[in-house]
Amino acid sequence: MEHITLLIGIVIVTALVFDFTNGFHDTANAMATTISTGALGPRVAVAMSAVLNLVGAFLSIEVAKTISGGIIDEGSGIQPEVIFAGLVGAILWNLVTWLAGLPSSSSHALFGGLIGATVVSVGMDGVNGDAVVMKVLIPAVAAPVVAGIATVAATRLTYRLARDRAAEDTAKGYRAGQIASAALVSLAHGTNDAQKTMGVITLALVTGGVIAPDSDPPMWVIVSAGLAIALGTYLGGWRIIRTMGKGITDIQPPQGFAAQTGAATVILASSHIGFALSTTQVCSGAVMGAGVGRKGGVVRWSTAGRMVVAWVLTLPAAGLVAAGAALLAGQGSGGIAAVAVLAVLGCGVIWVLSRRKPVDASNVNAPGAESAEPVGVVTAAVRSVAPPPAGKAASAGSAQPTTVSATAGTDGTRGTDTRNASSPSAPTPAAAGTRSSS
């Protein structure tokens, strides 16, 4: 470490700042559903996730190798200031999407930033196009789809197995399963995402001549990256936790268990083969799959649509910001200082804006946190063919059907309901739907 220059030191610090933002940006991946269902309290959940993210950082270095020697060509002549510019683009995009409460991909922000800065500095020859397609773009499309389909199947199987049991009898077991599966997602997240920062720091050390090309991340890099992502995770990205836990669909414990188990399986498998996929996209796809898989559960497609737009924009948006930063940083020490100052100012403005409507552990599950979803064509169609799941209300199926009629009074108020006397306690469809979404 005695050969590390001031510029490389700045790059390392910036990379750890990105790792920190990655931590609080992606806390929702593991803990949003666990917090929204009440399986764990908010503070306990993020503390557990932080510890397991730290542990996961030590399990593998395959993704770090993909970053340091796969996407960007180490021998293309890129300099540490290029990596610095790429990190600035990734950090600013992470904060913008955090402010909006959108679970976008920190991984793709990093890739976009590095690619944009490299193209501006040394041209397209500095980017390994095959690696970008095979290890970034294809997993970006396939992983959330695979996780979503797997979770649909797992959710339907879960409800089928418990169809003869009251929800109150199974809730405790499912919540315990949620805690275990959330721990697995946290471990997987540390294994995949902490390695990305390790790879960036390793790339900076290679370009600065500190270590040889194709070197593994030094132990101090692994430790520092693990600590940074764990600290960010502990602080909790409450805005994104609210969106994933309440805004996409109404999660019940069986759905949360199915979603987290499916997501963890996909993430761990991808980490093992070196795919630097987006854990955010995987977990978001799993949550949507859980919403589709439960009868009566409706995905809020407007929120899902905004998320997909953010996913599509992440690579080019972070790349454009990083390209501008690289042009400025290429002007010498003054340019690098200007990029640093502008980055700090940008982060400060975003933080000030976030204080207007703060979201924290005390109000992340507050009533009204759910995103309003207008009943459009898709929502109405799903509701019409997917009745609420069988619970205690299923026992009323043996009773006579309930006849409900509503008449409007002359004053515009709703009239009285007429029910079959043989089933006075049978819930209306609206009431059953409300209960299934609680």
C-alpha positions as CSV (number, residue, x, y, z in Angstrom):
1,M,0.0,0.0,0.0
2,E,3.0,2.3,0.2
3,H,2.9,2.8,-3.6
4,I,-0.7,4.1,-3.6
5,T,-0.8,7.7,-4.9
6,L,-3.1,10.4,-3.8
7,L,-5.3,9.9,-6.9
8,I,-5.6,6.2,-6.3
9,G,-6.4,6.9,-2.7
10,I,-9.3,9.2,-3.8
11,V,-10.5,6.5,-6.2
12,I,-10.5,3.9,-3.3
13,V,-12.4,6.3,-1.0
14,T,-15.0,7.0,-3.8
15,A,-15.4,3.3,-4.4
16,L,-16.1,2.7,-0.7
17,V,-18.7,5.6,-0.8
18,F,-20.4,3.9,-3.7
19,D,-20.3,0.6,-1.8
20,F,-22.0,2.4,1.1
21,T,-24.7,3.8,-1.1
22,N,-25.1,0.3,-2.6
23,G,-25.7,-1.0,0.9
24,F,-28.5,1.4,1.9
25,H,-29.9,1.4,-1.7
26,D,-30.3,-2.4,-1.7
27,T,-31.3,-3.1,1.9
28,A,-34.8,-3.5,0.6
29,N,-33.8,-6.5,-1.5
30,A,-33.5,-8.7,1.6
31,M,-35.7,-7.0,4.2
32,A,-38.6,-5.1,2.6
33,T,-41.0,-8.0,2.7
34,T,-39.8,-9.1,6.1
35,I,-40.4,-5.6,7.5
36,S,-43.8,-5.1,5.7
37,T,-45.3,-8.3,7.1
38,G,-44.0,-7.6,10.6
39,A,-41.8,-10.7,10.8
40,L,-39.0,-8.5,12.1
41,G,-38.9,-5.0,13.4
42,P,-37.2,-2.5,11.1
43,R,-34.1,-1.9,13.1
44,V,-33.5,-5.6,13.9
45,A,-34.0,-6.5,10.3
46,V,-31.4,-4.1,8.9
47,A,-28.9,-5.0,11.7
48,M,-29.2,-8.7,10.8
49,S,-28.9,-7.9,7.1
50,A,-25.8,-5.8,7.7
51,V,-24.0,-8.6,9.6
52,L,-24.8,-11.1,6.9
53,N,-23.7,-8.8,4.1
54,L,-20.4,-8.5,5.8
55,V,-20.1,-12.3,6.1
56,G,-21.1,-12.8,2.4
57,A,-18.3,-10.5,1.2
58,F,-15.8,-13.2,2.2
59,L,-17.5,-16.1,0.4
60,S,-16.3,-15.6,-3.2
61,I,-14.3,-13.3,-5.5
62,E,-15.7,-14.5,-8.9
63,V,-17.8,-11.4,-9.5
64,A,-14.9,-9.2,-8.5
65,K,-12.8,-10.8,-11.2
66,T,-15.6,-10.1,-13.7
67,I,-15.4,-6.4,-12.8
68,S,-11.7,-6.0,-12.6
69,G,-10.7,-8.0,-15.6
70,G,-13.9,-8.7,-17.6
71,I,-16.0,-5.7,-18.5
72,I,-13.2,-3.2,-18.7
73,D,-9.9,-4.0,-20.5
74,E,-7.1,-3.5,-18.0
75,G,-4.6,-3.0,-20.7
76,S,-6.5,-0.4,-22.7
77,G,-4.7,2.5,-21.1
78,I,-7.4,3.7,-18.8
79,Q,-6.2,5.8,-15.8
80,P,-7.4,6.0,-12.3
81,E,-9.3,9.2,-13.0
82,V,-11.5,7.3,-15.4
83,I,-12.5,4.9,-12.7
84,F,-13.1,7.9,-10.4
85,A,-15.5,9.5,-13.0
86,G,-17.3,6.2,-13.4
87,L,-17.9,5.9,-9.7
88,V,-19.2,9.5,-9.5
89,G,-21.8,8.7,-12.2
90,A,-22.9,5.5,-10.3
91,I,-23.2,7.3,-6.9
92,L,-25.3,10.2,-8.3
93,W,-27.7,7.8,-10.0
94,N,-28.0,5.7,-6.9
95,L,-29.0,8.8,-4.9
96,V,-31.4,10.1,-7.5
97,T,-33.3,6.7,-7.6
98,W,-33.1,6.5,-3.8
99,L,-34.8,9.9,-3.5
100,A,-37.5,8.7,-5.9
101,G,-37.9,5.5,-3.9
102,L,-37.2,3.4,-7.0
103,P,-35.4,0.1,-6.5
104,S,-33.1,0.5,-9.5
105,S,-29.9,-1.5,-10.0
106,S,-26.7,-0.3,-8.2
107,S,-24.8,-2.8,-10.2
108,H,-26.0,-1.4,-13.5
109,A,-25.2,2.1,-12.3
110,L,-21.7,1.0,-11.7
111,F,-21.4,-0.8,-15.0
112,G,-22.9,2.2,-16.9
113,G,-20.5,4.6,-15.1
114,L,-17.4,2.6,-15.9
115,I,-18.4,2.0,-19.5
116,G,-19.4,5.7,-20.1
117,A,-16.1,7.0,-18.6
118,T,-14.0,4.4,-20.5
119,V,-15.6,5.1,-23.9
120,V,-15.0,8.8,-23.6
121,S,-11.4,8.3,-22.4
122,V,-10.0,5.5,-24.6
123,G,-12.8,4.6,-26.9
124,M,-14.9,1.5,-27.4
125,D,-11.7,-0.7,-27.5
126,G,-11.5,-0.3,-23.7
127,V,-14.8,-2.1,-23.2
128,N,-15.1,-5.9,-23.6
129,G,-18.4,-6.0,-25.5
130,D,-18.8,-9.8,-25.2
131,A,-18.4,-9.7,-21.4
132,V,-21.0,-6.9,-21.2
133,V,-23.5,-8.9,-23.3
134,M,-22.9,-12.3,-21.7
135,K,-22.4,-11.3,-18.0
136,V,-24.4,-8.1,-17.7
137,L,-27.1,-7.6,-20.3
138,I,-28.4,-11.2,-20.6
139,P,-28.5,-11.7,-16.8
140,A,-30.3,-8.3,-16.6
141,V,-33.1,-9.6,-18.7
142,A,-33.2,-13.2,-17.7
143,A,-32.7,-13.0,-13.9
144,P,-35.8,-11.1,-12.9
145,V,-37.9,-13.2,-15.3
146,V,-36.5,-16.4,-13.9
147,A,-36.9,-15.2,-10.3
148,G,-40.5,-14.1,-11.0
149,I,-41.6,-17.3,-12.6
150,A,-40.0,-19.4,-9.8
151,T,-41.7,-17.3,-7.2
152,V,-45.1,-17.6,-8.9
153,A,-44.8,-21.3,-8.8
154,A,-43.5,-21.3,-5.2
155,T,-46.3,-19.0,-4.0
156,R,-49.0,-21.1,-5.6
157,L,-47.5,-24.2,-4.1
158,T,-47.3,-22.7,-0.7
159,Y,-50.9,-21.6,-0.7
160,R,-52.0,-25.0,-2.1
161,L,-50.2,-26.9,0.7
162,A,-51.9,-24.7,3.3
163,R,-55.3,-24.5,1.8
164,D,-56.9,-26.5,4.5
165,R,-55.3,-24.6,7.4
166,A,-56.4,-21.3,8.8
167,A,-54.0,-18.4,8.1
168,E,-53.5,-17.8,11.8
169,D,-52.2,-21.3,12.2
170,T,-49.5,-21.0,9.5
171,A,-48.5,-17.4,9.9
172,K,-46.0,-18.0,12.7
173,G,-44.2,-20.7,10.7
174,Y,-44.1,-18.6,7.5
175,R,-42.7,-15.7,9.4
176,A,-39.9,-17.8,10.8
177,G,-39.3,-19.0,7.2
178,Q,-39.2,-15.4,6.1
179,I,-36.5,-14.5,8.6
180,A,-34.4,-17.5,7.4
181,S,-34.9,-16.7,3.7
182,A,-34.2,-13.0,4.3
183,A,-30.9,-14.0,6.0
184,L,-30.1,-16.0,2.9
185,V,-30.8,-13.1,0.6
186,S,-28.6,-10.8,2.7
187,L,-25.8,-13.3,2.6
188,A,-26.2,-13.6,-1.2
189,H,-26.3,-9.8,-1.6
190,G,-23.0,-9.5,0.3
191,T,-21.5,-12.2,-1.9
192,N,-22.5,-10.6,-5.1
193,D,-22.6,-6.8,-4.6
194,A,-19.7,-6.3,-2.2
195,Q,-17.5,-8.0,-4.8
196,K,-18.3,-5.3,-7.3
197,T,-16.6,-2.7,-5.2
198,M,-13.7,-5.1,-4.6
199,G,-13.4,-5.4,-8.4
200,V,-13.4,-1.6,-8.9
201,I,-10.7,-1.1,-6.3
202,T,-8.6,-3.9,-7.7
203,L,-9.0,-2.3,-11.2
204,A,-7.8,1.0,-9.8
205,L,-4.8,-0.7,-8.2
206,V,-3.9,-2.4,-11.5
207,T,-4.2,0.8,-13.6
208,G,-2.0,2.6,-11.0
209,G,0.6,-0.1,-11.2
210,V,0.2,-1.1,-7.5
211,I,-0.6,-4.8,-8.3
212,A,-0.1,-7.0,-11.3
213,P,-2.9,-7.5,-13.9
214,D,-5.2,-10.4,-13.2
215,S,-4.5,-10.2,-9.5
216,D,-7.1,-11.3,-6.9
217,P,-8.4,-8.5,-4.6
218,P,-6.1,-8.1,-1.6
219,M,-7.5,-9.0,1.8
220,W,-7.7,-5.4,2.9
221,V,-9.8,-4.6,-0.1
222,I,-12.2,-7.4,0.8
223,V,-12.5,-6.3,4.4
224,S,-13.0,-2.6,3.6
225,A,-15.6,-3.4,0.9
226,G,-17.5,-5.7,3.3
227,L,-17.5,-3.1,6.1
228,A,-18.7,-0.3,3.8
229,I,-21.7,-2.3,2.4
230,A,-22.6,-3.5,5.9
231,L,-22.6,0.0,7.3
232,G,-24.8,1.3,4.4
233,T,-27.2,-1.7,4.9
234,Y,-27.5,-0.9,8.6
235,L,-28.6,2.7,7.9
236,G,-31.4,1.3,5.8
237,G,-32.8,2.7,2.5
238,W,-36.2,3.3,4.0
239,R,-37.7,4.9,0.9
240,I,-37.0,1.9,-1.2
241,I,-38.0,-0.5,1.5
242,R,-41.4,1.2,1.5
243,T,-41.7,0.8,-2.3
244,M,-40.8,-2.9,-2.3
245,G,-42.6,-3.8,0.8
246,K,-45.8,-1.8,0.2
247,G,-45.8,-0.3,-3.2
248,I,-45.6,-3.3,-5.6
249,T,-48.1,-5.6,-4.0
250,D,-49.6,-6.5,-0.6
251,I,-47.2,-9.1,0.8
252,Q,-48.3,-11.8,3.2
253,P,-45.9,-14.0,5.1
254,P,-46.2,-17.0,2.6
255,Q,-45.5,-14.7,-0.3
256,G,-42.5,-13.1,1.5
257,F,-41.0,-16.5,2.2
258,A,-41.5,-17.7,-1.4
259,A,-40.1,-14.4,-2.9
260,Q,-37.0,-14.3,-0.8
261,T,-36.2,-18.0,-1.2
262,G,-36.5,-17.7,-5.0
263,A,-34.4,-14.5,-5.1
264,A,-31.6,-16.0,-2.9
265,T,-31.4,-19.1,-5.1
266,V,-30.9,-17.0,-8.3
267,I,-28.4,-14.6,-6.7
268,L,-26.2,-17.4,-5.2
269,A,-26.2,-19.4,-8.4
270,S,-25.2,-16.3,-10.4
271,S,-22.4,-15.4,-8.0
272,H,-21.0,-18.9,-8.2
273,I,-20.6,-18.6,-12.0
274,G,-19.4,-15.0,-12.0
275,F,-22.6,-13.3,-13.3
276,A,-22.6,-9.7,-11.9
277,L,-26.4,-9.5,-12.0
278,S,-28.6,-6.9,-10.3
279,T,-29.8,-8.2,-7.0
280,T,-32.4,-5.4,-7.1
281,Q,-34.0,-6.7,-10.3
282,V,-34.0,-10.2,-9.0
283,C,-35.7,-9.3,-5.8
284,S,-38.2,-7.0,-7.5
285,G,-39.0,-9.7,-10.0
286,A,-39.6,-12.1,-7.2
287,V,-41.9,-9.7,-5.3
288,M,-44.0,-9.2,-8.5
289,G,-44.1,-13.0,-8.9
290,A,-45.4,-13.3,-5.4
291,G,-48.1,-10.8,-6.2
292,V,-49.2,-12.7,-9.3
293,G,-48.9,-16.1,-7.6
294,R,-51.4,-15.4,-4.8
295,K,-55.0,-15.6,-5.8
296,G,-56.6,-12.2,-5.2
297,G,-53.2,-10.5,-5.0
298,V,-52.8,-7.8,-7.6
299,V,-49.5,-6.2,-8.6
300,R,-49.6,-2.4,-8.8
301,W,-48.5,-2.2,-12.4
302,S,-48.0,1.6,-12.3
303,T,-45.3,1.2,-9.7
304,A,-43.8,-1.8,-11.5
305,G,-43.8,0.2,-14.7
306,R,-41.8,3.1,-13.1
307,M,-39.3,0.5,-11.8
308,V,-38.8,-1.0,-15.2
309,V,-38.3,2.5,-16.7
310,A,-35.6,3.1,-14.1
311,W,-34.0,-0.2,-14.9
312,V,-33.8,0.7,-18.6
313,L,-32.4,4.2,-17.9
314,T,-29.8,3.2,-15.3
315,L,-27.0,2.1,-17.7
316,P,-27.2,5.0,-20.1
317,A,-28.0,7.6,-17.4
318,A,-25.1,6.7,-15.2
319,G,-22.9,6.4,-18.3
320,L,-23.7,9.9,-19.5
321,V,-23.0,11.4,-16.1
322,A,-19.7,9.5,-15.9
323,A,-18.8,10.5,-19.5
324,G,-19.1,14.2,-18.6
325,A,-17.2,13.6,-15.4
326,A,-14.4,11.8,-17.4
327,L,-14.1,14.7,-19.8
328,L,-13.7,17.1,-16.9
329,A,-11.4,14.9,-15.0
330,G,-9.2,14.5,-18.1
331,Q,-8.2,18.1,-17.8
332,G,-5.8,17.4,-15.0
333,S,-5.7,17.9,-11.3
334,G,-8.0,20.9,-11.5
335,G,-10.6,18.9,-13.4
336,I,-10.5,16.0,-10.9
337,A,-11.0,18.5,-8.1
338,A,-13.9,20.1,-10.0
339,V,-15.5,16.7,-10.4
340,A,-15.1,16.0,-6.7
341,V,-16.7,19.3,-5.7
342,L,-19.6,18.9,-8.1
343,A,-20.2,15.4,-6.9
344,V,-20.3,16.5,-3.2
345,L,-22.7,19.4,-4.1
346,G,-25.0,17.0,-6.0
347,C,-25.1,14.6,-3.1
348,G,-25.8,17.5,-0.7
349,V,-28.7,18.8,-2.9
350,I,-30.3,15.3,-3.0
351,W,-30.0,14.9,0.8
352,V,-31.6,18.3,1.4
353,L,-34.5,17.4,-0.9
354,S,-35.0,14.1,0.9
355,R,-35.5,15.9,4.2
356,R,-38.7,17.5,2.9
357,K,-40.6,14.2,3.3
358,P,-38.3,12.0,5.4
359,V,-38.9,8.2,5.6
360,D,-37.3,6.2,8.4
361,A,-37.8,3.2,10.6
362,S,-40.7,4.9,12.4
363,N,-42.9,5.5,9.4
364,V,-41.8,2.9,6.8
365,N,-44.9,0.9,7.4
366,A,-47.2,3.8,8.2
367,P,-50.8,3.5,7.0
368,G,-51.1,5.0,3.6
369,A,-47.6,4.1,2.6
370,E,-49.0,1.9,-0.2
371,S,-48.9,3.4,-3.7
372,A,-52.3,4.2,-5.1
373,E,-53.1,1.9,-8.0
374,P,-56.0,3.0,-10.2
375,V,-58.1,0.1,-11.2
376,G,-57.2,-0.2,-14.9
377,V,-57.7,-2.9,-17.4
378,V,-55.0,-5.2,-16.1
379,T,-55.9,-4.9,-12.5
380,A,-59.6,-5.4,-13.1
381,A,-58.9,-8.5,-15.3
382,V,-56.7,-10.1,-12.7
383,R,-59.3,-9.4,-9.9
384,S,-62.1,-10.9,-12.0
385,V,-60.4,-14.3,-12.5
386,A,-58.4,-14.6,-9.2
387,P,-60.6,-14.8,-6.1
388,P,-59.1,-14.3,-2.7
389,P,-57.1,-17.2,-1.2
390,A,-58.8,-19.8,1.0
391,G,-58.5,-19.0,4.7
392,K,-60.9,-19.1,7.5
393,A,-63.4,-17.7,5.1
394,A,-63.2,-20.9,3.0
395,S,-65.1,-22.7,5.7
396,A,-68.1,-20.6,4.7
397,G,-68.0,-22.4,1.3
398,S,-70.2,-25.2,2.6
399,A,-72.9,-22.7,3.6
400,Q,-75.5,-21.4,1.3
401,P,-74.5,-18.6,-1.1
402,T,-74.8,-15.1,0.2
403,T,-77.0,-12.8,-1.8
404,V,-76.0,-9.1,-1.6
405,S,-78.0,-6.3,-3.0
406,A,-77.3,-2.6,-2.6
407,T,-79.7,0.2,-3.3
408,A,-78.9,3.8,-3.3
409,G,-80.9,6.1,-1.1
410,T,-82.5,9.2,-2.3
411,D,-79.9,11.2,-0.5
412,G,-77.1,9.5,-2.4
413,T,-76.0,7.2,0.5
414,R,-75.6,3.5,0.2
415,G,-78.6,1.4,1.1
416,T,-78.7,-1.7,3.2
417,D,-77.4,-5.1,2.3
418,T,-79.7,-8.1,2.1
419,R,-77.9,-11.4,3.1
420,N,-79.1,-15.0,3.2
421,A,-80.0,-15.8,6.7
422,S,-78.2,-19.2,6.6
423,S,-74.8,-17.5,6.4
424,P,-75.0,-14.3,8.3
425,S,-71.2,-14.1,8.8
426,A,-70.2,-14.8,5.2
427,P,-67.9,-12.0,4.0
428,T,-68.7,-10.0,0.9
429,P,-66.2,-10.3,-1.9
430,A,-65.0,-6.8,-1.1
431,A,-64.4,-7.7,2.6
432,A,-62.6,-10.9,1.6
433,G,-60.4,-9.0,-0.8
434,T,-59.5,-6.5,2.0
435,R,-58.6,-9.2,4.4
436,S,-56.4,-11.0,1.9
437,S,-54.4,-7.8,1.3
438,S,-53.8,-7.0,4.9
